[in-house]
């Protein structure tokens, strides 16, 4: 008994003299025994603070930008032609995405304020009109790339025919200038044909005064003389009814007008007539919005891209009448 008391006292003295530090604890783990080194673990899962997450994201973004800069230098040094196409494509994606967000804001505003298309300001109306044309082109590319392995063919077609298949955002600066010249040339080629159809319609006009005005108008256009506004307004009756109203035009005349507006002329006459009516209605709405805005409020870039009293189709101007 005395011996056991002495052993207990001795063990108590040792326990008070030597204590386990914070780095030595005895923990029981399922399936193993012994001492485990380290501080006691909390029963709760430790989560990183928000500041650590933000710093990690900032670090990743910074490294990504550095790698991207090096990649651009590598492409520009070793593959200059491909680098031009690559930068044009990336910038085009950014501009197209920005246009999509702006179009969404405009549509949301229309829905909230119960506005129609013709009630929009000029710039918003023009943006929606051009964005719709861009979406149609993108949808066409998406449809023809659906079949298996067709995407490789689509990339080849985009490279060979950028004017027909790509929107303006994916054109290089040189292509923008060249393609606008091509579109202007196509429109010029259709003008003599349109004037010839106007001359053929002169005998069909019953009013002698209208016949004289139309003959004088055709002569001025053939001499490359720009007609005055009163000369055109005097012939309003001819273009609202027979023989020059849209509902009375022949198919060849509508095809010539479609080419002048850079619309597809290879459609049945009913579809051609419908497209011409729709396009003329949009031009009329754009001109009305431009009058409200004021021509003097247009920037130099807007005057260059849209023109005064003119609309656009696939990035090119066409007459408003």
Secondary structure as UniProt FT lines:
FT   HELIX           2..17
FT   TURN            22..23
FT   STRAND          24..25
FT   TURN            30..31
FT   STRAND          36..37
FT   HELIX           50..78
FT   HELIX           80..113
FT   HELIX           117..119
FT   HELIX           122..144
FT   TURN            148..149
FT   HELIX           150..160
FT   HELIX           162..165
FT   HELIX           168..170
FT   HELIX           173..201
FT   HELIX           202..204
FT   HELIX           208..222
FT   TURN            223..224
FT   HELIX           229..233
FT   TURN            234..235
FT   HELIX           236..240
FT   TURN            242..244
FT   HELIX           246..248
FT   HELIX           251..260
FT   TURN            261..262
FT   HELIX           269..293
FT   HELIX           295..297
FT   HELIX           300..306
FT   TURN            308..309
FT   STRAND          311..313
FT   TURN            314..315
FT   STRAND          316..318
//
